Amino acid sequence: MRKSVNGLILLAALALTFSSCVSKKKFTELMNDKEGIAATLAETQKKVQDLETANSELEEAKTNLESENSKLNTELSSTKQNLDAKTREASEAKTMLSEKEAQVVAYEKGIKTMFASYEGTGLKVEQRDNRLYIIMDDPVMFRSGSTRVQRKYRDALTSLAEVLQNNPGLNIQVEGHTDNAKFVEGNGNNWNLSLNRAMNVVNMLLRKGANPNQLSAVGRGEHAPVATDDPSSSDARAKNRRVEFVVVPNLSDIYSVKP
C-alpha cells in the first residue's frame, strides 16, 4: 500500500512537472508572438505616419498648385484682355492709316490736277523720294558761282507764279543746290550760295505775283546732288547747280491725331 501511494505521488509530481514545462514553452511562444506583433505594429504605425506625412505634403502641394493655377488663370485673363485691346488698337490704327493714305493719294492727285492745264508751259508734278516735285521741262540751272536767274527760265517761273495765285492752298519750298567745287577760303561757302540761289528764285516768283505765304527758301549746299556717278565732272557739276521746287503739303488735316 505504501508503495502504491508513493507511486501515485511520483506520477503526480511527473504530471505537474510536465504541465509546468508545457506552459513555460507556450508562454515563451506567446511572448515571442507578442514581440513580433509589437514589431509589426510599430512598423505599421511608422508606415501610417509616413503616409500621413506624405498625404499632408501632397495636400499642401495641391493647395499651392491650385493657388498657382488661379494666379496663372488671372494673369492669362489679363493678358488676353490686353491682347484684345492691342488687337483692336492695331485694327483701328490700320484703318486710320488706310484712310490717311487714301487722303494723301487724293491730295497728290489734286496737286497733279492743278498742274494739268499748265503742262504745255513746261510744268508738271513728279513723285520722287516720297516727295512731290514741280518739274520744269528746262530745269533752273546756274553758272558756276552765280546766283543770277537766267532770262530763259522766266516764262516757266511766271507760269508757276500763276499756279500759286490760282491755288492759295498750295505751298512750295524752293531748294537751292550747288556743285562740289569749294570756295577759296574767306570768299563764301556752298551753303550760302545755295540759299542765295533759292532766294533769287523766290524773289522772282514774288515779282510775278506769288503770295509770300506760299513760299519758303532753303539751301542744301552740295549735299543733295542729282548727278552722283562722277560729281566732279563738268557735266555733273552743271546738273547739280540748280534749284528744285518741292510741294509742301498741309498735313494738319491728313495726319491729325485724336487724343
Secondary structure, DSSP 8 states (H G I E B T S, - for coil): -HHHHHHHHHHHHHHHHHHHHHHHHHHHHHHHHHHHHHHHHHHHHHHHHHHHHHHHHHHHHHHHHHHHHHHHHHHHHHHHHHHHHHHHHHHHHHHHHHHHHHHHHHHHHHHHHHHHTTGGGTEEEEEETTEEEEEESS--B--TT-----GGGHHHHHHHHHHHHH-TT--EEEEE---S----TTS--HHHHHHHHHHHHHHHHHHTT--GGGEEEEE-TTSS-S--SSTTSHHHHHHHSBEEEEE----TTTT----
